Amino acid sequence: MKKLVFFFFLCMAFFARAQKTDTKLQNQIADLIKGFHGDIGVYVHDLKHNKIAAINADTIFPTASIVKISILIGVMDKIQKGALDYHQRVLYTDSLFYDEGDDILSRLKTVRPLN
């Protein structure tokens, strides 16, 4: 019986800490995306207050744009190390695309900066 009572209180503690939906923020986000003609997924987790706002958060989207984060990190690293200048122009052309592969990563090549 003690194990059952302990398990009950353990479950109650878990559910008491579960995230709560921030309906005000969720409604604000919904208003912002109302006129957009496309698919949008948003998930915000306020770690301080343990609240969430989610719109289509469990929808699966193609990740072609996520590669931009990796590129940004690589470019900023080269800027910090002095290999690139922040205001330096770099030219990318269609000739840089690989022919094989359907995904965005297969279309990228290393590009030398313009001098």
Secondary structure as GFF3:
##gff-version 3
##sequence-region A 1 115
A	DSSP	alpha_helix	2	16	.	.	.	ID=ss1
A	DSSP	beta_strand	20	21	.	.	.	ID=ss2
A	DSSP	alpha_helix	23	33	.	.	.	ID=ss3
A	DSSP	beta_strand	42	46	.	.	.	ID=ss4
A	DSSP	beta_strand	51	55	.	.	.	ID=ss5
A	DSSP	three_ten_helix	64	66	.	.	.	ID=ss6
A	DSSP	alpha_helix	67	80	.	.	.	ID=ss7
A	DSSP	three_ten_helix	94	96	.	.	.	ID=ss8
A	DSSP	three_ten_helix	105	107	.	.	.	ID=ss9
###
